[in-house]
Amino acid sequence: MLVQSALSDILSLRIPHRMLAFGAVAFLPVTLAIDMPVADIMAAIGVSLVVLAGGFILFALKVIGGGDAKLAAVTVLWCGAGQA
């Protein structure tokens, strides 16, 4: 997902919504399949939402694009709160 998003961003300055949606939606089934503790899932979601809010602030200030803000949030979601 990250490689495809990067290539799309480089070639067209756009990151497809479907790519980001897939990354976000796929998170929960994967975490349930690997028996990730609920506390870790909630922490990852919480940190991801904080990154998303920060990204939207940077987007409003015209520092980064909206796709970049969403991609950062999805990436942090998969990395988890401890790695963020």
C-alpha positions as CSV (number, residue, x, y, z in Angstrom):
1,M,0.0,0.0,0.0
2,L,2.8,2.4,0.9
3,V,4.7,1.7,-2.3
4,Q,1.6,2.1,-4.5
5,S,0.6,5.3,-2.7
6,A,4.1,6.7,-3.1
7,L,4.2,5.9,-6.8
8,S,0.8,7.4,-7.4
9,D,1.8,10.5,-5.5
10,I,5.0,10.9,-7.4
11,L,3.4,10.4,-10.8
12,S,0.1,12.3,-10.4
13,L,0.4,14.2,-7.1
14,R,-2.7,12.2,-5.9
15,I,-3.1,9.3,-3.5
16,P,-6.2,7.3,-4.3
17,H,-8.9,7.2,-1.6
18,R,-9.5,3.5,-2.2
19,M,-5.9,2.8,-1.3
20,L,-6.2,4.6,2.0
21,A,-9.6,3.2,2.7
22,F,-8.3,-0.3,2.1
23,G,-5.4,0.3,4.5
24,A,-7.7,1.5,7.2
25,V,-10.4,-1.1,6.8
26,A,-8.0,-4.0,6.6
27,F,-6.5,-3.1,10.0
28,L,-9.2,-4.5,12.2
29,P,-9.6,-8.0,10.6
30,V,-5.8,-8.4,10.6
31,T,-5.6,-7.4,14.3
32,L,-8.4,-9.8,15.2
33,A,-6.8,-12.6,13.2
34,I,-3.5,-12.2,15.1
35,D,-5.2,-11.8,18.5
36,M,-3.9,-8.4,19.1
37,P,-5.0,-7.1,22.6
38,V,-7.9,-4.7,22.4
39,A,-5.9,-2.1,24.4
40,D,-3.3,-2.1,21.7
41,I,-5.9,-1.8,18.9
42,M,-7.5,1.1,20.7
43,A,-4.2,2.8,21.3
44,A,-3.2,2.5,17.6
45,I,-6.6,3.9,16.6
46,G,-6.2,6.8,19.1
47,V,-2.7,7.7,17.9
48,S,-3.8,7.5,14.3
49,L,-6.7,9.9,15.0
50,V,-4.3,12.3,16.6
51,V,-2.0,12.1,13.6
52,L,-5.0,12.6,11.3
53,A,-6.1,15.7,13.2
54,G,-2.5,17.1,13.1
55,G,-2.4,16.3,9.4
56,F,-5.6,18.1,8.7
57,I,-4.2,21.2,10.5
58,L,-1.1,21.1,8.3
59,F,-3.4,20.6,5.3
60,A,-5.4,23.7,6.3
61,L,-2.2,25.6,6.6
62,K,-1.2,24.4,3.1
63,V,1.9,22.6,4.4
64,I,0.9,19.1,3.1
65,G,-1.8,17.7,0.9
66,G,-4.9,16.0,2.2
67,G,-3.8,12.6,0.9
68,D,-0.5,12.9,2.8
69,A,-2.4,13.6,6.0
70,K,-4.6,10.5,5.5
71,L,-1.6,8.4,4.5
72,A,0.3,9.4,7.6
73,A,-2.7,8.4,9.8
74,V,-3.1,5.0,8.1
75,T,0.7,4.3,8.4
76,V,0.6,5.1,12.1
77,L,-2.4,2.9,12.5
78,W,-0.4,-0.1,11.2
79,C,2.7,0.9,13.1
80,G,0.9,1.0,16.4
81,A,1.1,3.5,19.3
82,G,4.5,2.3,20.5
83,Q,6.2,2.9,17.2
84,A,4.4,6.2,16.5
